[in-house]
Amino acid sequence: MSPSTPDLPDTELAVALEWRGRTAVLAVAGEIDLVSAPEFGEVVDVVLAGGPEKLVIDLREVTFFCSAGLQVLAAAHRRLPERALRVVSDSPVTSGPLRTTGLDTWIGLHPTVDEAIA
């Protein structure tokens, strides 16, 4: 699948990027597995290169999320100021691994994009 935002790299995932001021909102859909996680990482790297103050990653349309996806989030967290990475999830598929590993203590977990931005 090609990216739905022209400046993002090609990926098997459906991705869309929206800027709200200095906050980047990256929506991702599909399965984040061992094959697609490196592509997910490339997309996140491109977004971070744009210099957002906050990065909101919307995972509500992700149907599978493995530890390789968690590694992408952890790497993004290390590159941003404290609490500047926020994840949107309303499903145990994506919020469960964040809570189980304790990453939700460093990465904000929110049910909606608007709450993540606030």
N, C-alpha and C positions, 0 to 999 in steps of 0.2 A: 504494500500500500504506500502511496506517496504521501508526503506530509500535507496536512491541510493548511499549514502556514508556510509560505514560500521559502523563508530563510532557514527552516529547520531541515536537518538531514533526513534522507529517506529511511523509513523504518517499517516494520511489519505492524507496528502499533498505529492506531489513529491518534494523532496529536494535534492540538491547537493551542496557539499562544495569543494571549490578550494582555495588553499593558493597561494598567489602571494607575496612572501617575507613575511613580517609581516602583510599583509592585508588578511583578510578572506573574500572570496566572496561566499555568500550563495544565491543560486538560488532557488526560490520557485515557484511552479505551483499548481493551483487548486483554491479552494474557501477558503478564510480565514473568517470563520463565528464563531458563538458562540461555536460550537463544536470543530472546528479545531484550533481556536486561542490559547487555552492552549497548544496544541501540538506544534504549531508554537513557543510559548514561551519557551517550553522545548528545542527545537532545538536551538534557539538563546542562551539560557543559556549554552548549551554544547559548542557552538562555542565560547562564551565569556570566558568560563573556559580555553580555549586554549591560552588566553592572546594576542589577536590581537591588533596591534596598531590602525588599522582601521577596521571597519566592513562595508562591502558593501552588502546590501540586494537587490537582483535583483527580483523585483516583476512584471516584464513584462509579465509573464505567469499566473498571478493571475487574475481570472475571476470575483471574488467577494471579497470585502474588507470591513469589518464592523469596528465599533468603538473598538471592542475587539482587532482587529489587530493593531489599532492605539495605544492602551494601551501597547501592546508588544513592539512596536517601542519606545514609550516614556520611558518605563522601561530600554530598552537597551541604549538609549541616556543618561540616568542618570548614567549608569555604565561605560561609556566611557568618555575620555577627550572631550573637546569641539570640535565640527565639525568632530569627528572621526566616527560617524555613517552617512552613506550615503545610500540613496535609489535610485535604478534605476527603472524608470517608464516611459513608453511612452504612457500611457493610462489614461484617466480621471477616470477610475475605481479605480486606486490606488493613482494617484497624486491629484485628486480632494479632497478627504478627508484630505490629508496632508495640502493642501493649505487652505481649508475651516476652519480647526481648528487652522491654524497658525503654525503647527509643522514644516512646511518647513522653518521657520526662524531659527530653531535650528538643524534640520536634513537636510543635503544637499540632494537636489533632482536633479537627473541627467538623461539624456536620454539613456546613454550607460554605460556599466561597465568601459570601458577605461576612460571615462570622470570622472566617480566617483572616480577612483583610482588616477587620476592625481592631 
